[in-house]
């Protein structure tokens, strides 16, 4: 019905289709409609928490009412089933390890959003956004991923320690080279040229193999 006051016969049944933003929350932890079930590449099953924001196009409200009969049925059958199909298609291209990796979340969100938008637009529903939550994997699969992540973490720590040890060894070698008589004499000469004293003696005759001390006068 258009905006305004309307008289309705007392025996008539009125179904409302709100055109404000609506949410379909699929979150296992919150006890809402079950999370979105998916089949991952490799055969493992999983369930994804997600929130779908959508709006009914008022130009298609009558068409949607004729097709689904009630708003609740539309939400359960059209929105949620379309969400299941879109998620299943996209997640089917990812292994359990890939799906659980946070770096793939944005890519998965973009793919799911594009696919679901097309599905809903054909029915007269405008998709607002798709927000991914946690992915729930079977315990054995999650344990395997945890072991892999733990091993990768240990490997990174070991590589870091190895690199640090190599750097410390190189620094020690550089310090040892820097303490040779020749290096000390050169440093002394450089300092003298910088400060230009009346005269100076590096005092390294003994360290340099009984060579005489170096005495320079400024130019």
C-alpha angles and dihedrals in degrees: 000000000000121000118286141056116324133184115224125194110247091237094052123102116222122204117194125211108191115214095201121104112292132197130214104196116196104182124146095197095051093052093240125135106323116279119264111280116220138177112224128213105274095038102276116138123222142168125225128205110224143162120213118197115199144157132212112236103233090216088066098039095105091046090051092048091052091049101043106018097216139033094240091054090048091052094048100039105030105028100035096040092047088049090051091051094048094046092045092052095048099040090047087075094058131074120226091260092050094046091051093050112102092214090068095052096091093047092049092047092052092049095046092046093051093048095044092046091058092047094051097040090060088059096046099261123124116218115221104183146323120225120192122215131180123330115225113211130186110272095248092051092046091049091052091051091047090053091050092049091047091051092048089051092051091048092052091049091049092048090049092050091048092051091047092050091050091050092050091049091050091048091051091049091049091050091049091051089048091057096060115117091246092053092047092050091050091049090050092051092048091051092050092051089052099049097030100211122191088252137335142189120213089203094214100122094114094042091049094055100276093305112152119266115263116246120183130182121207118257 
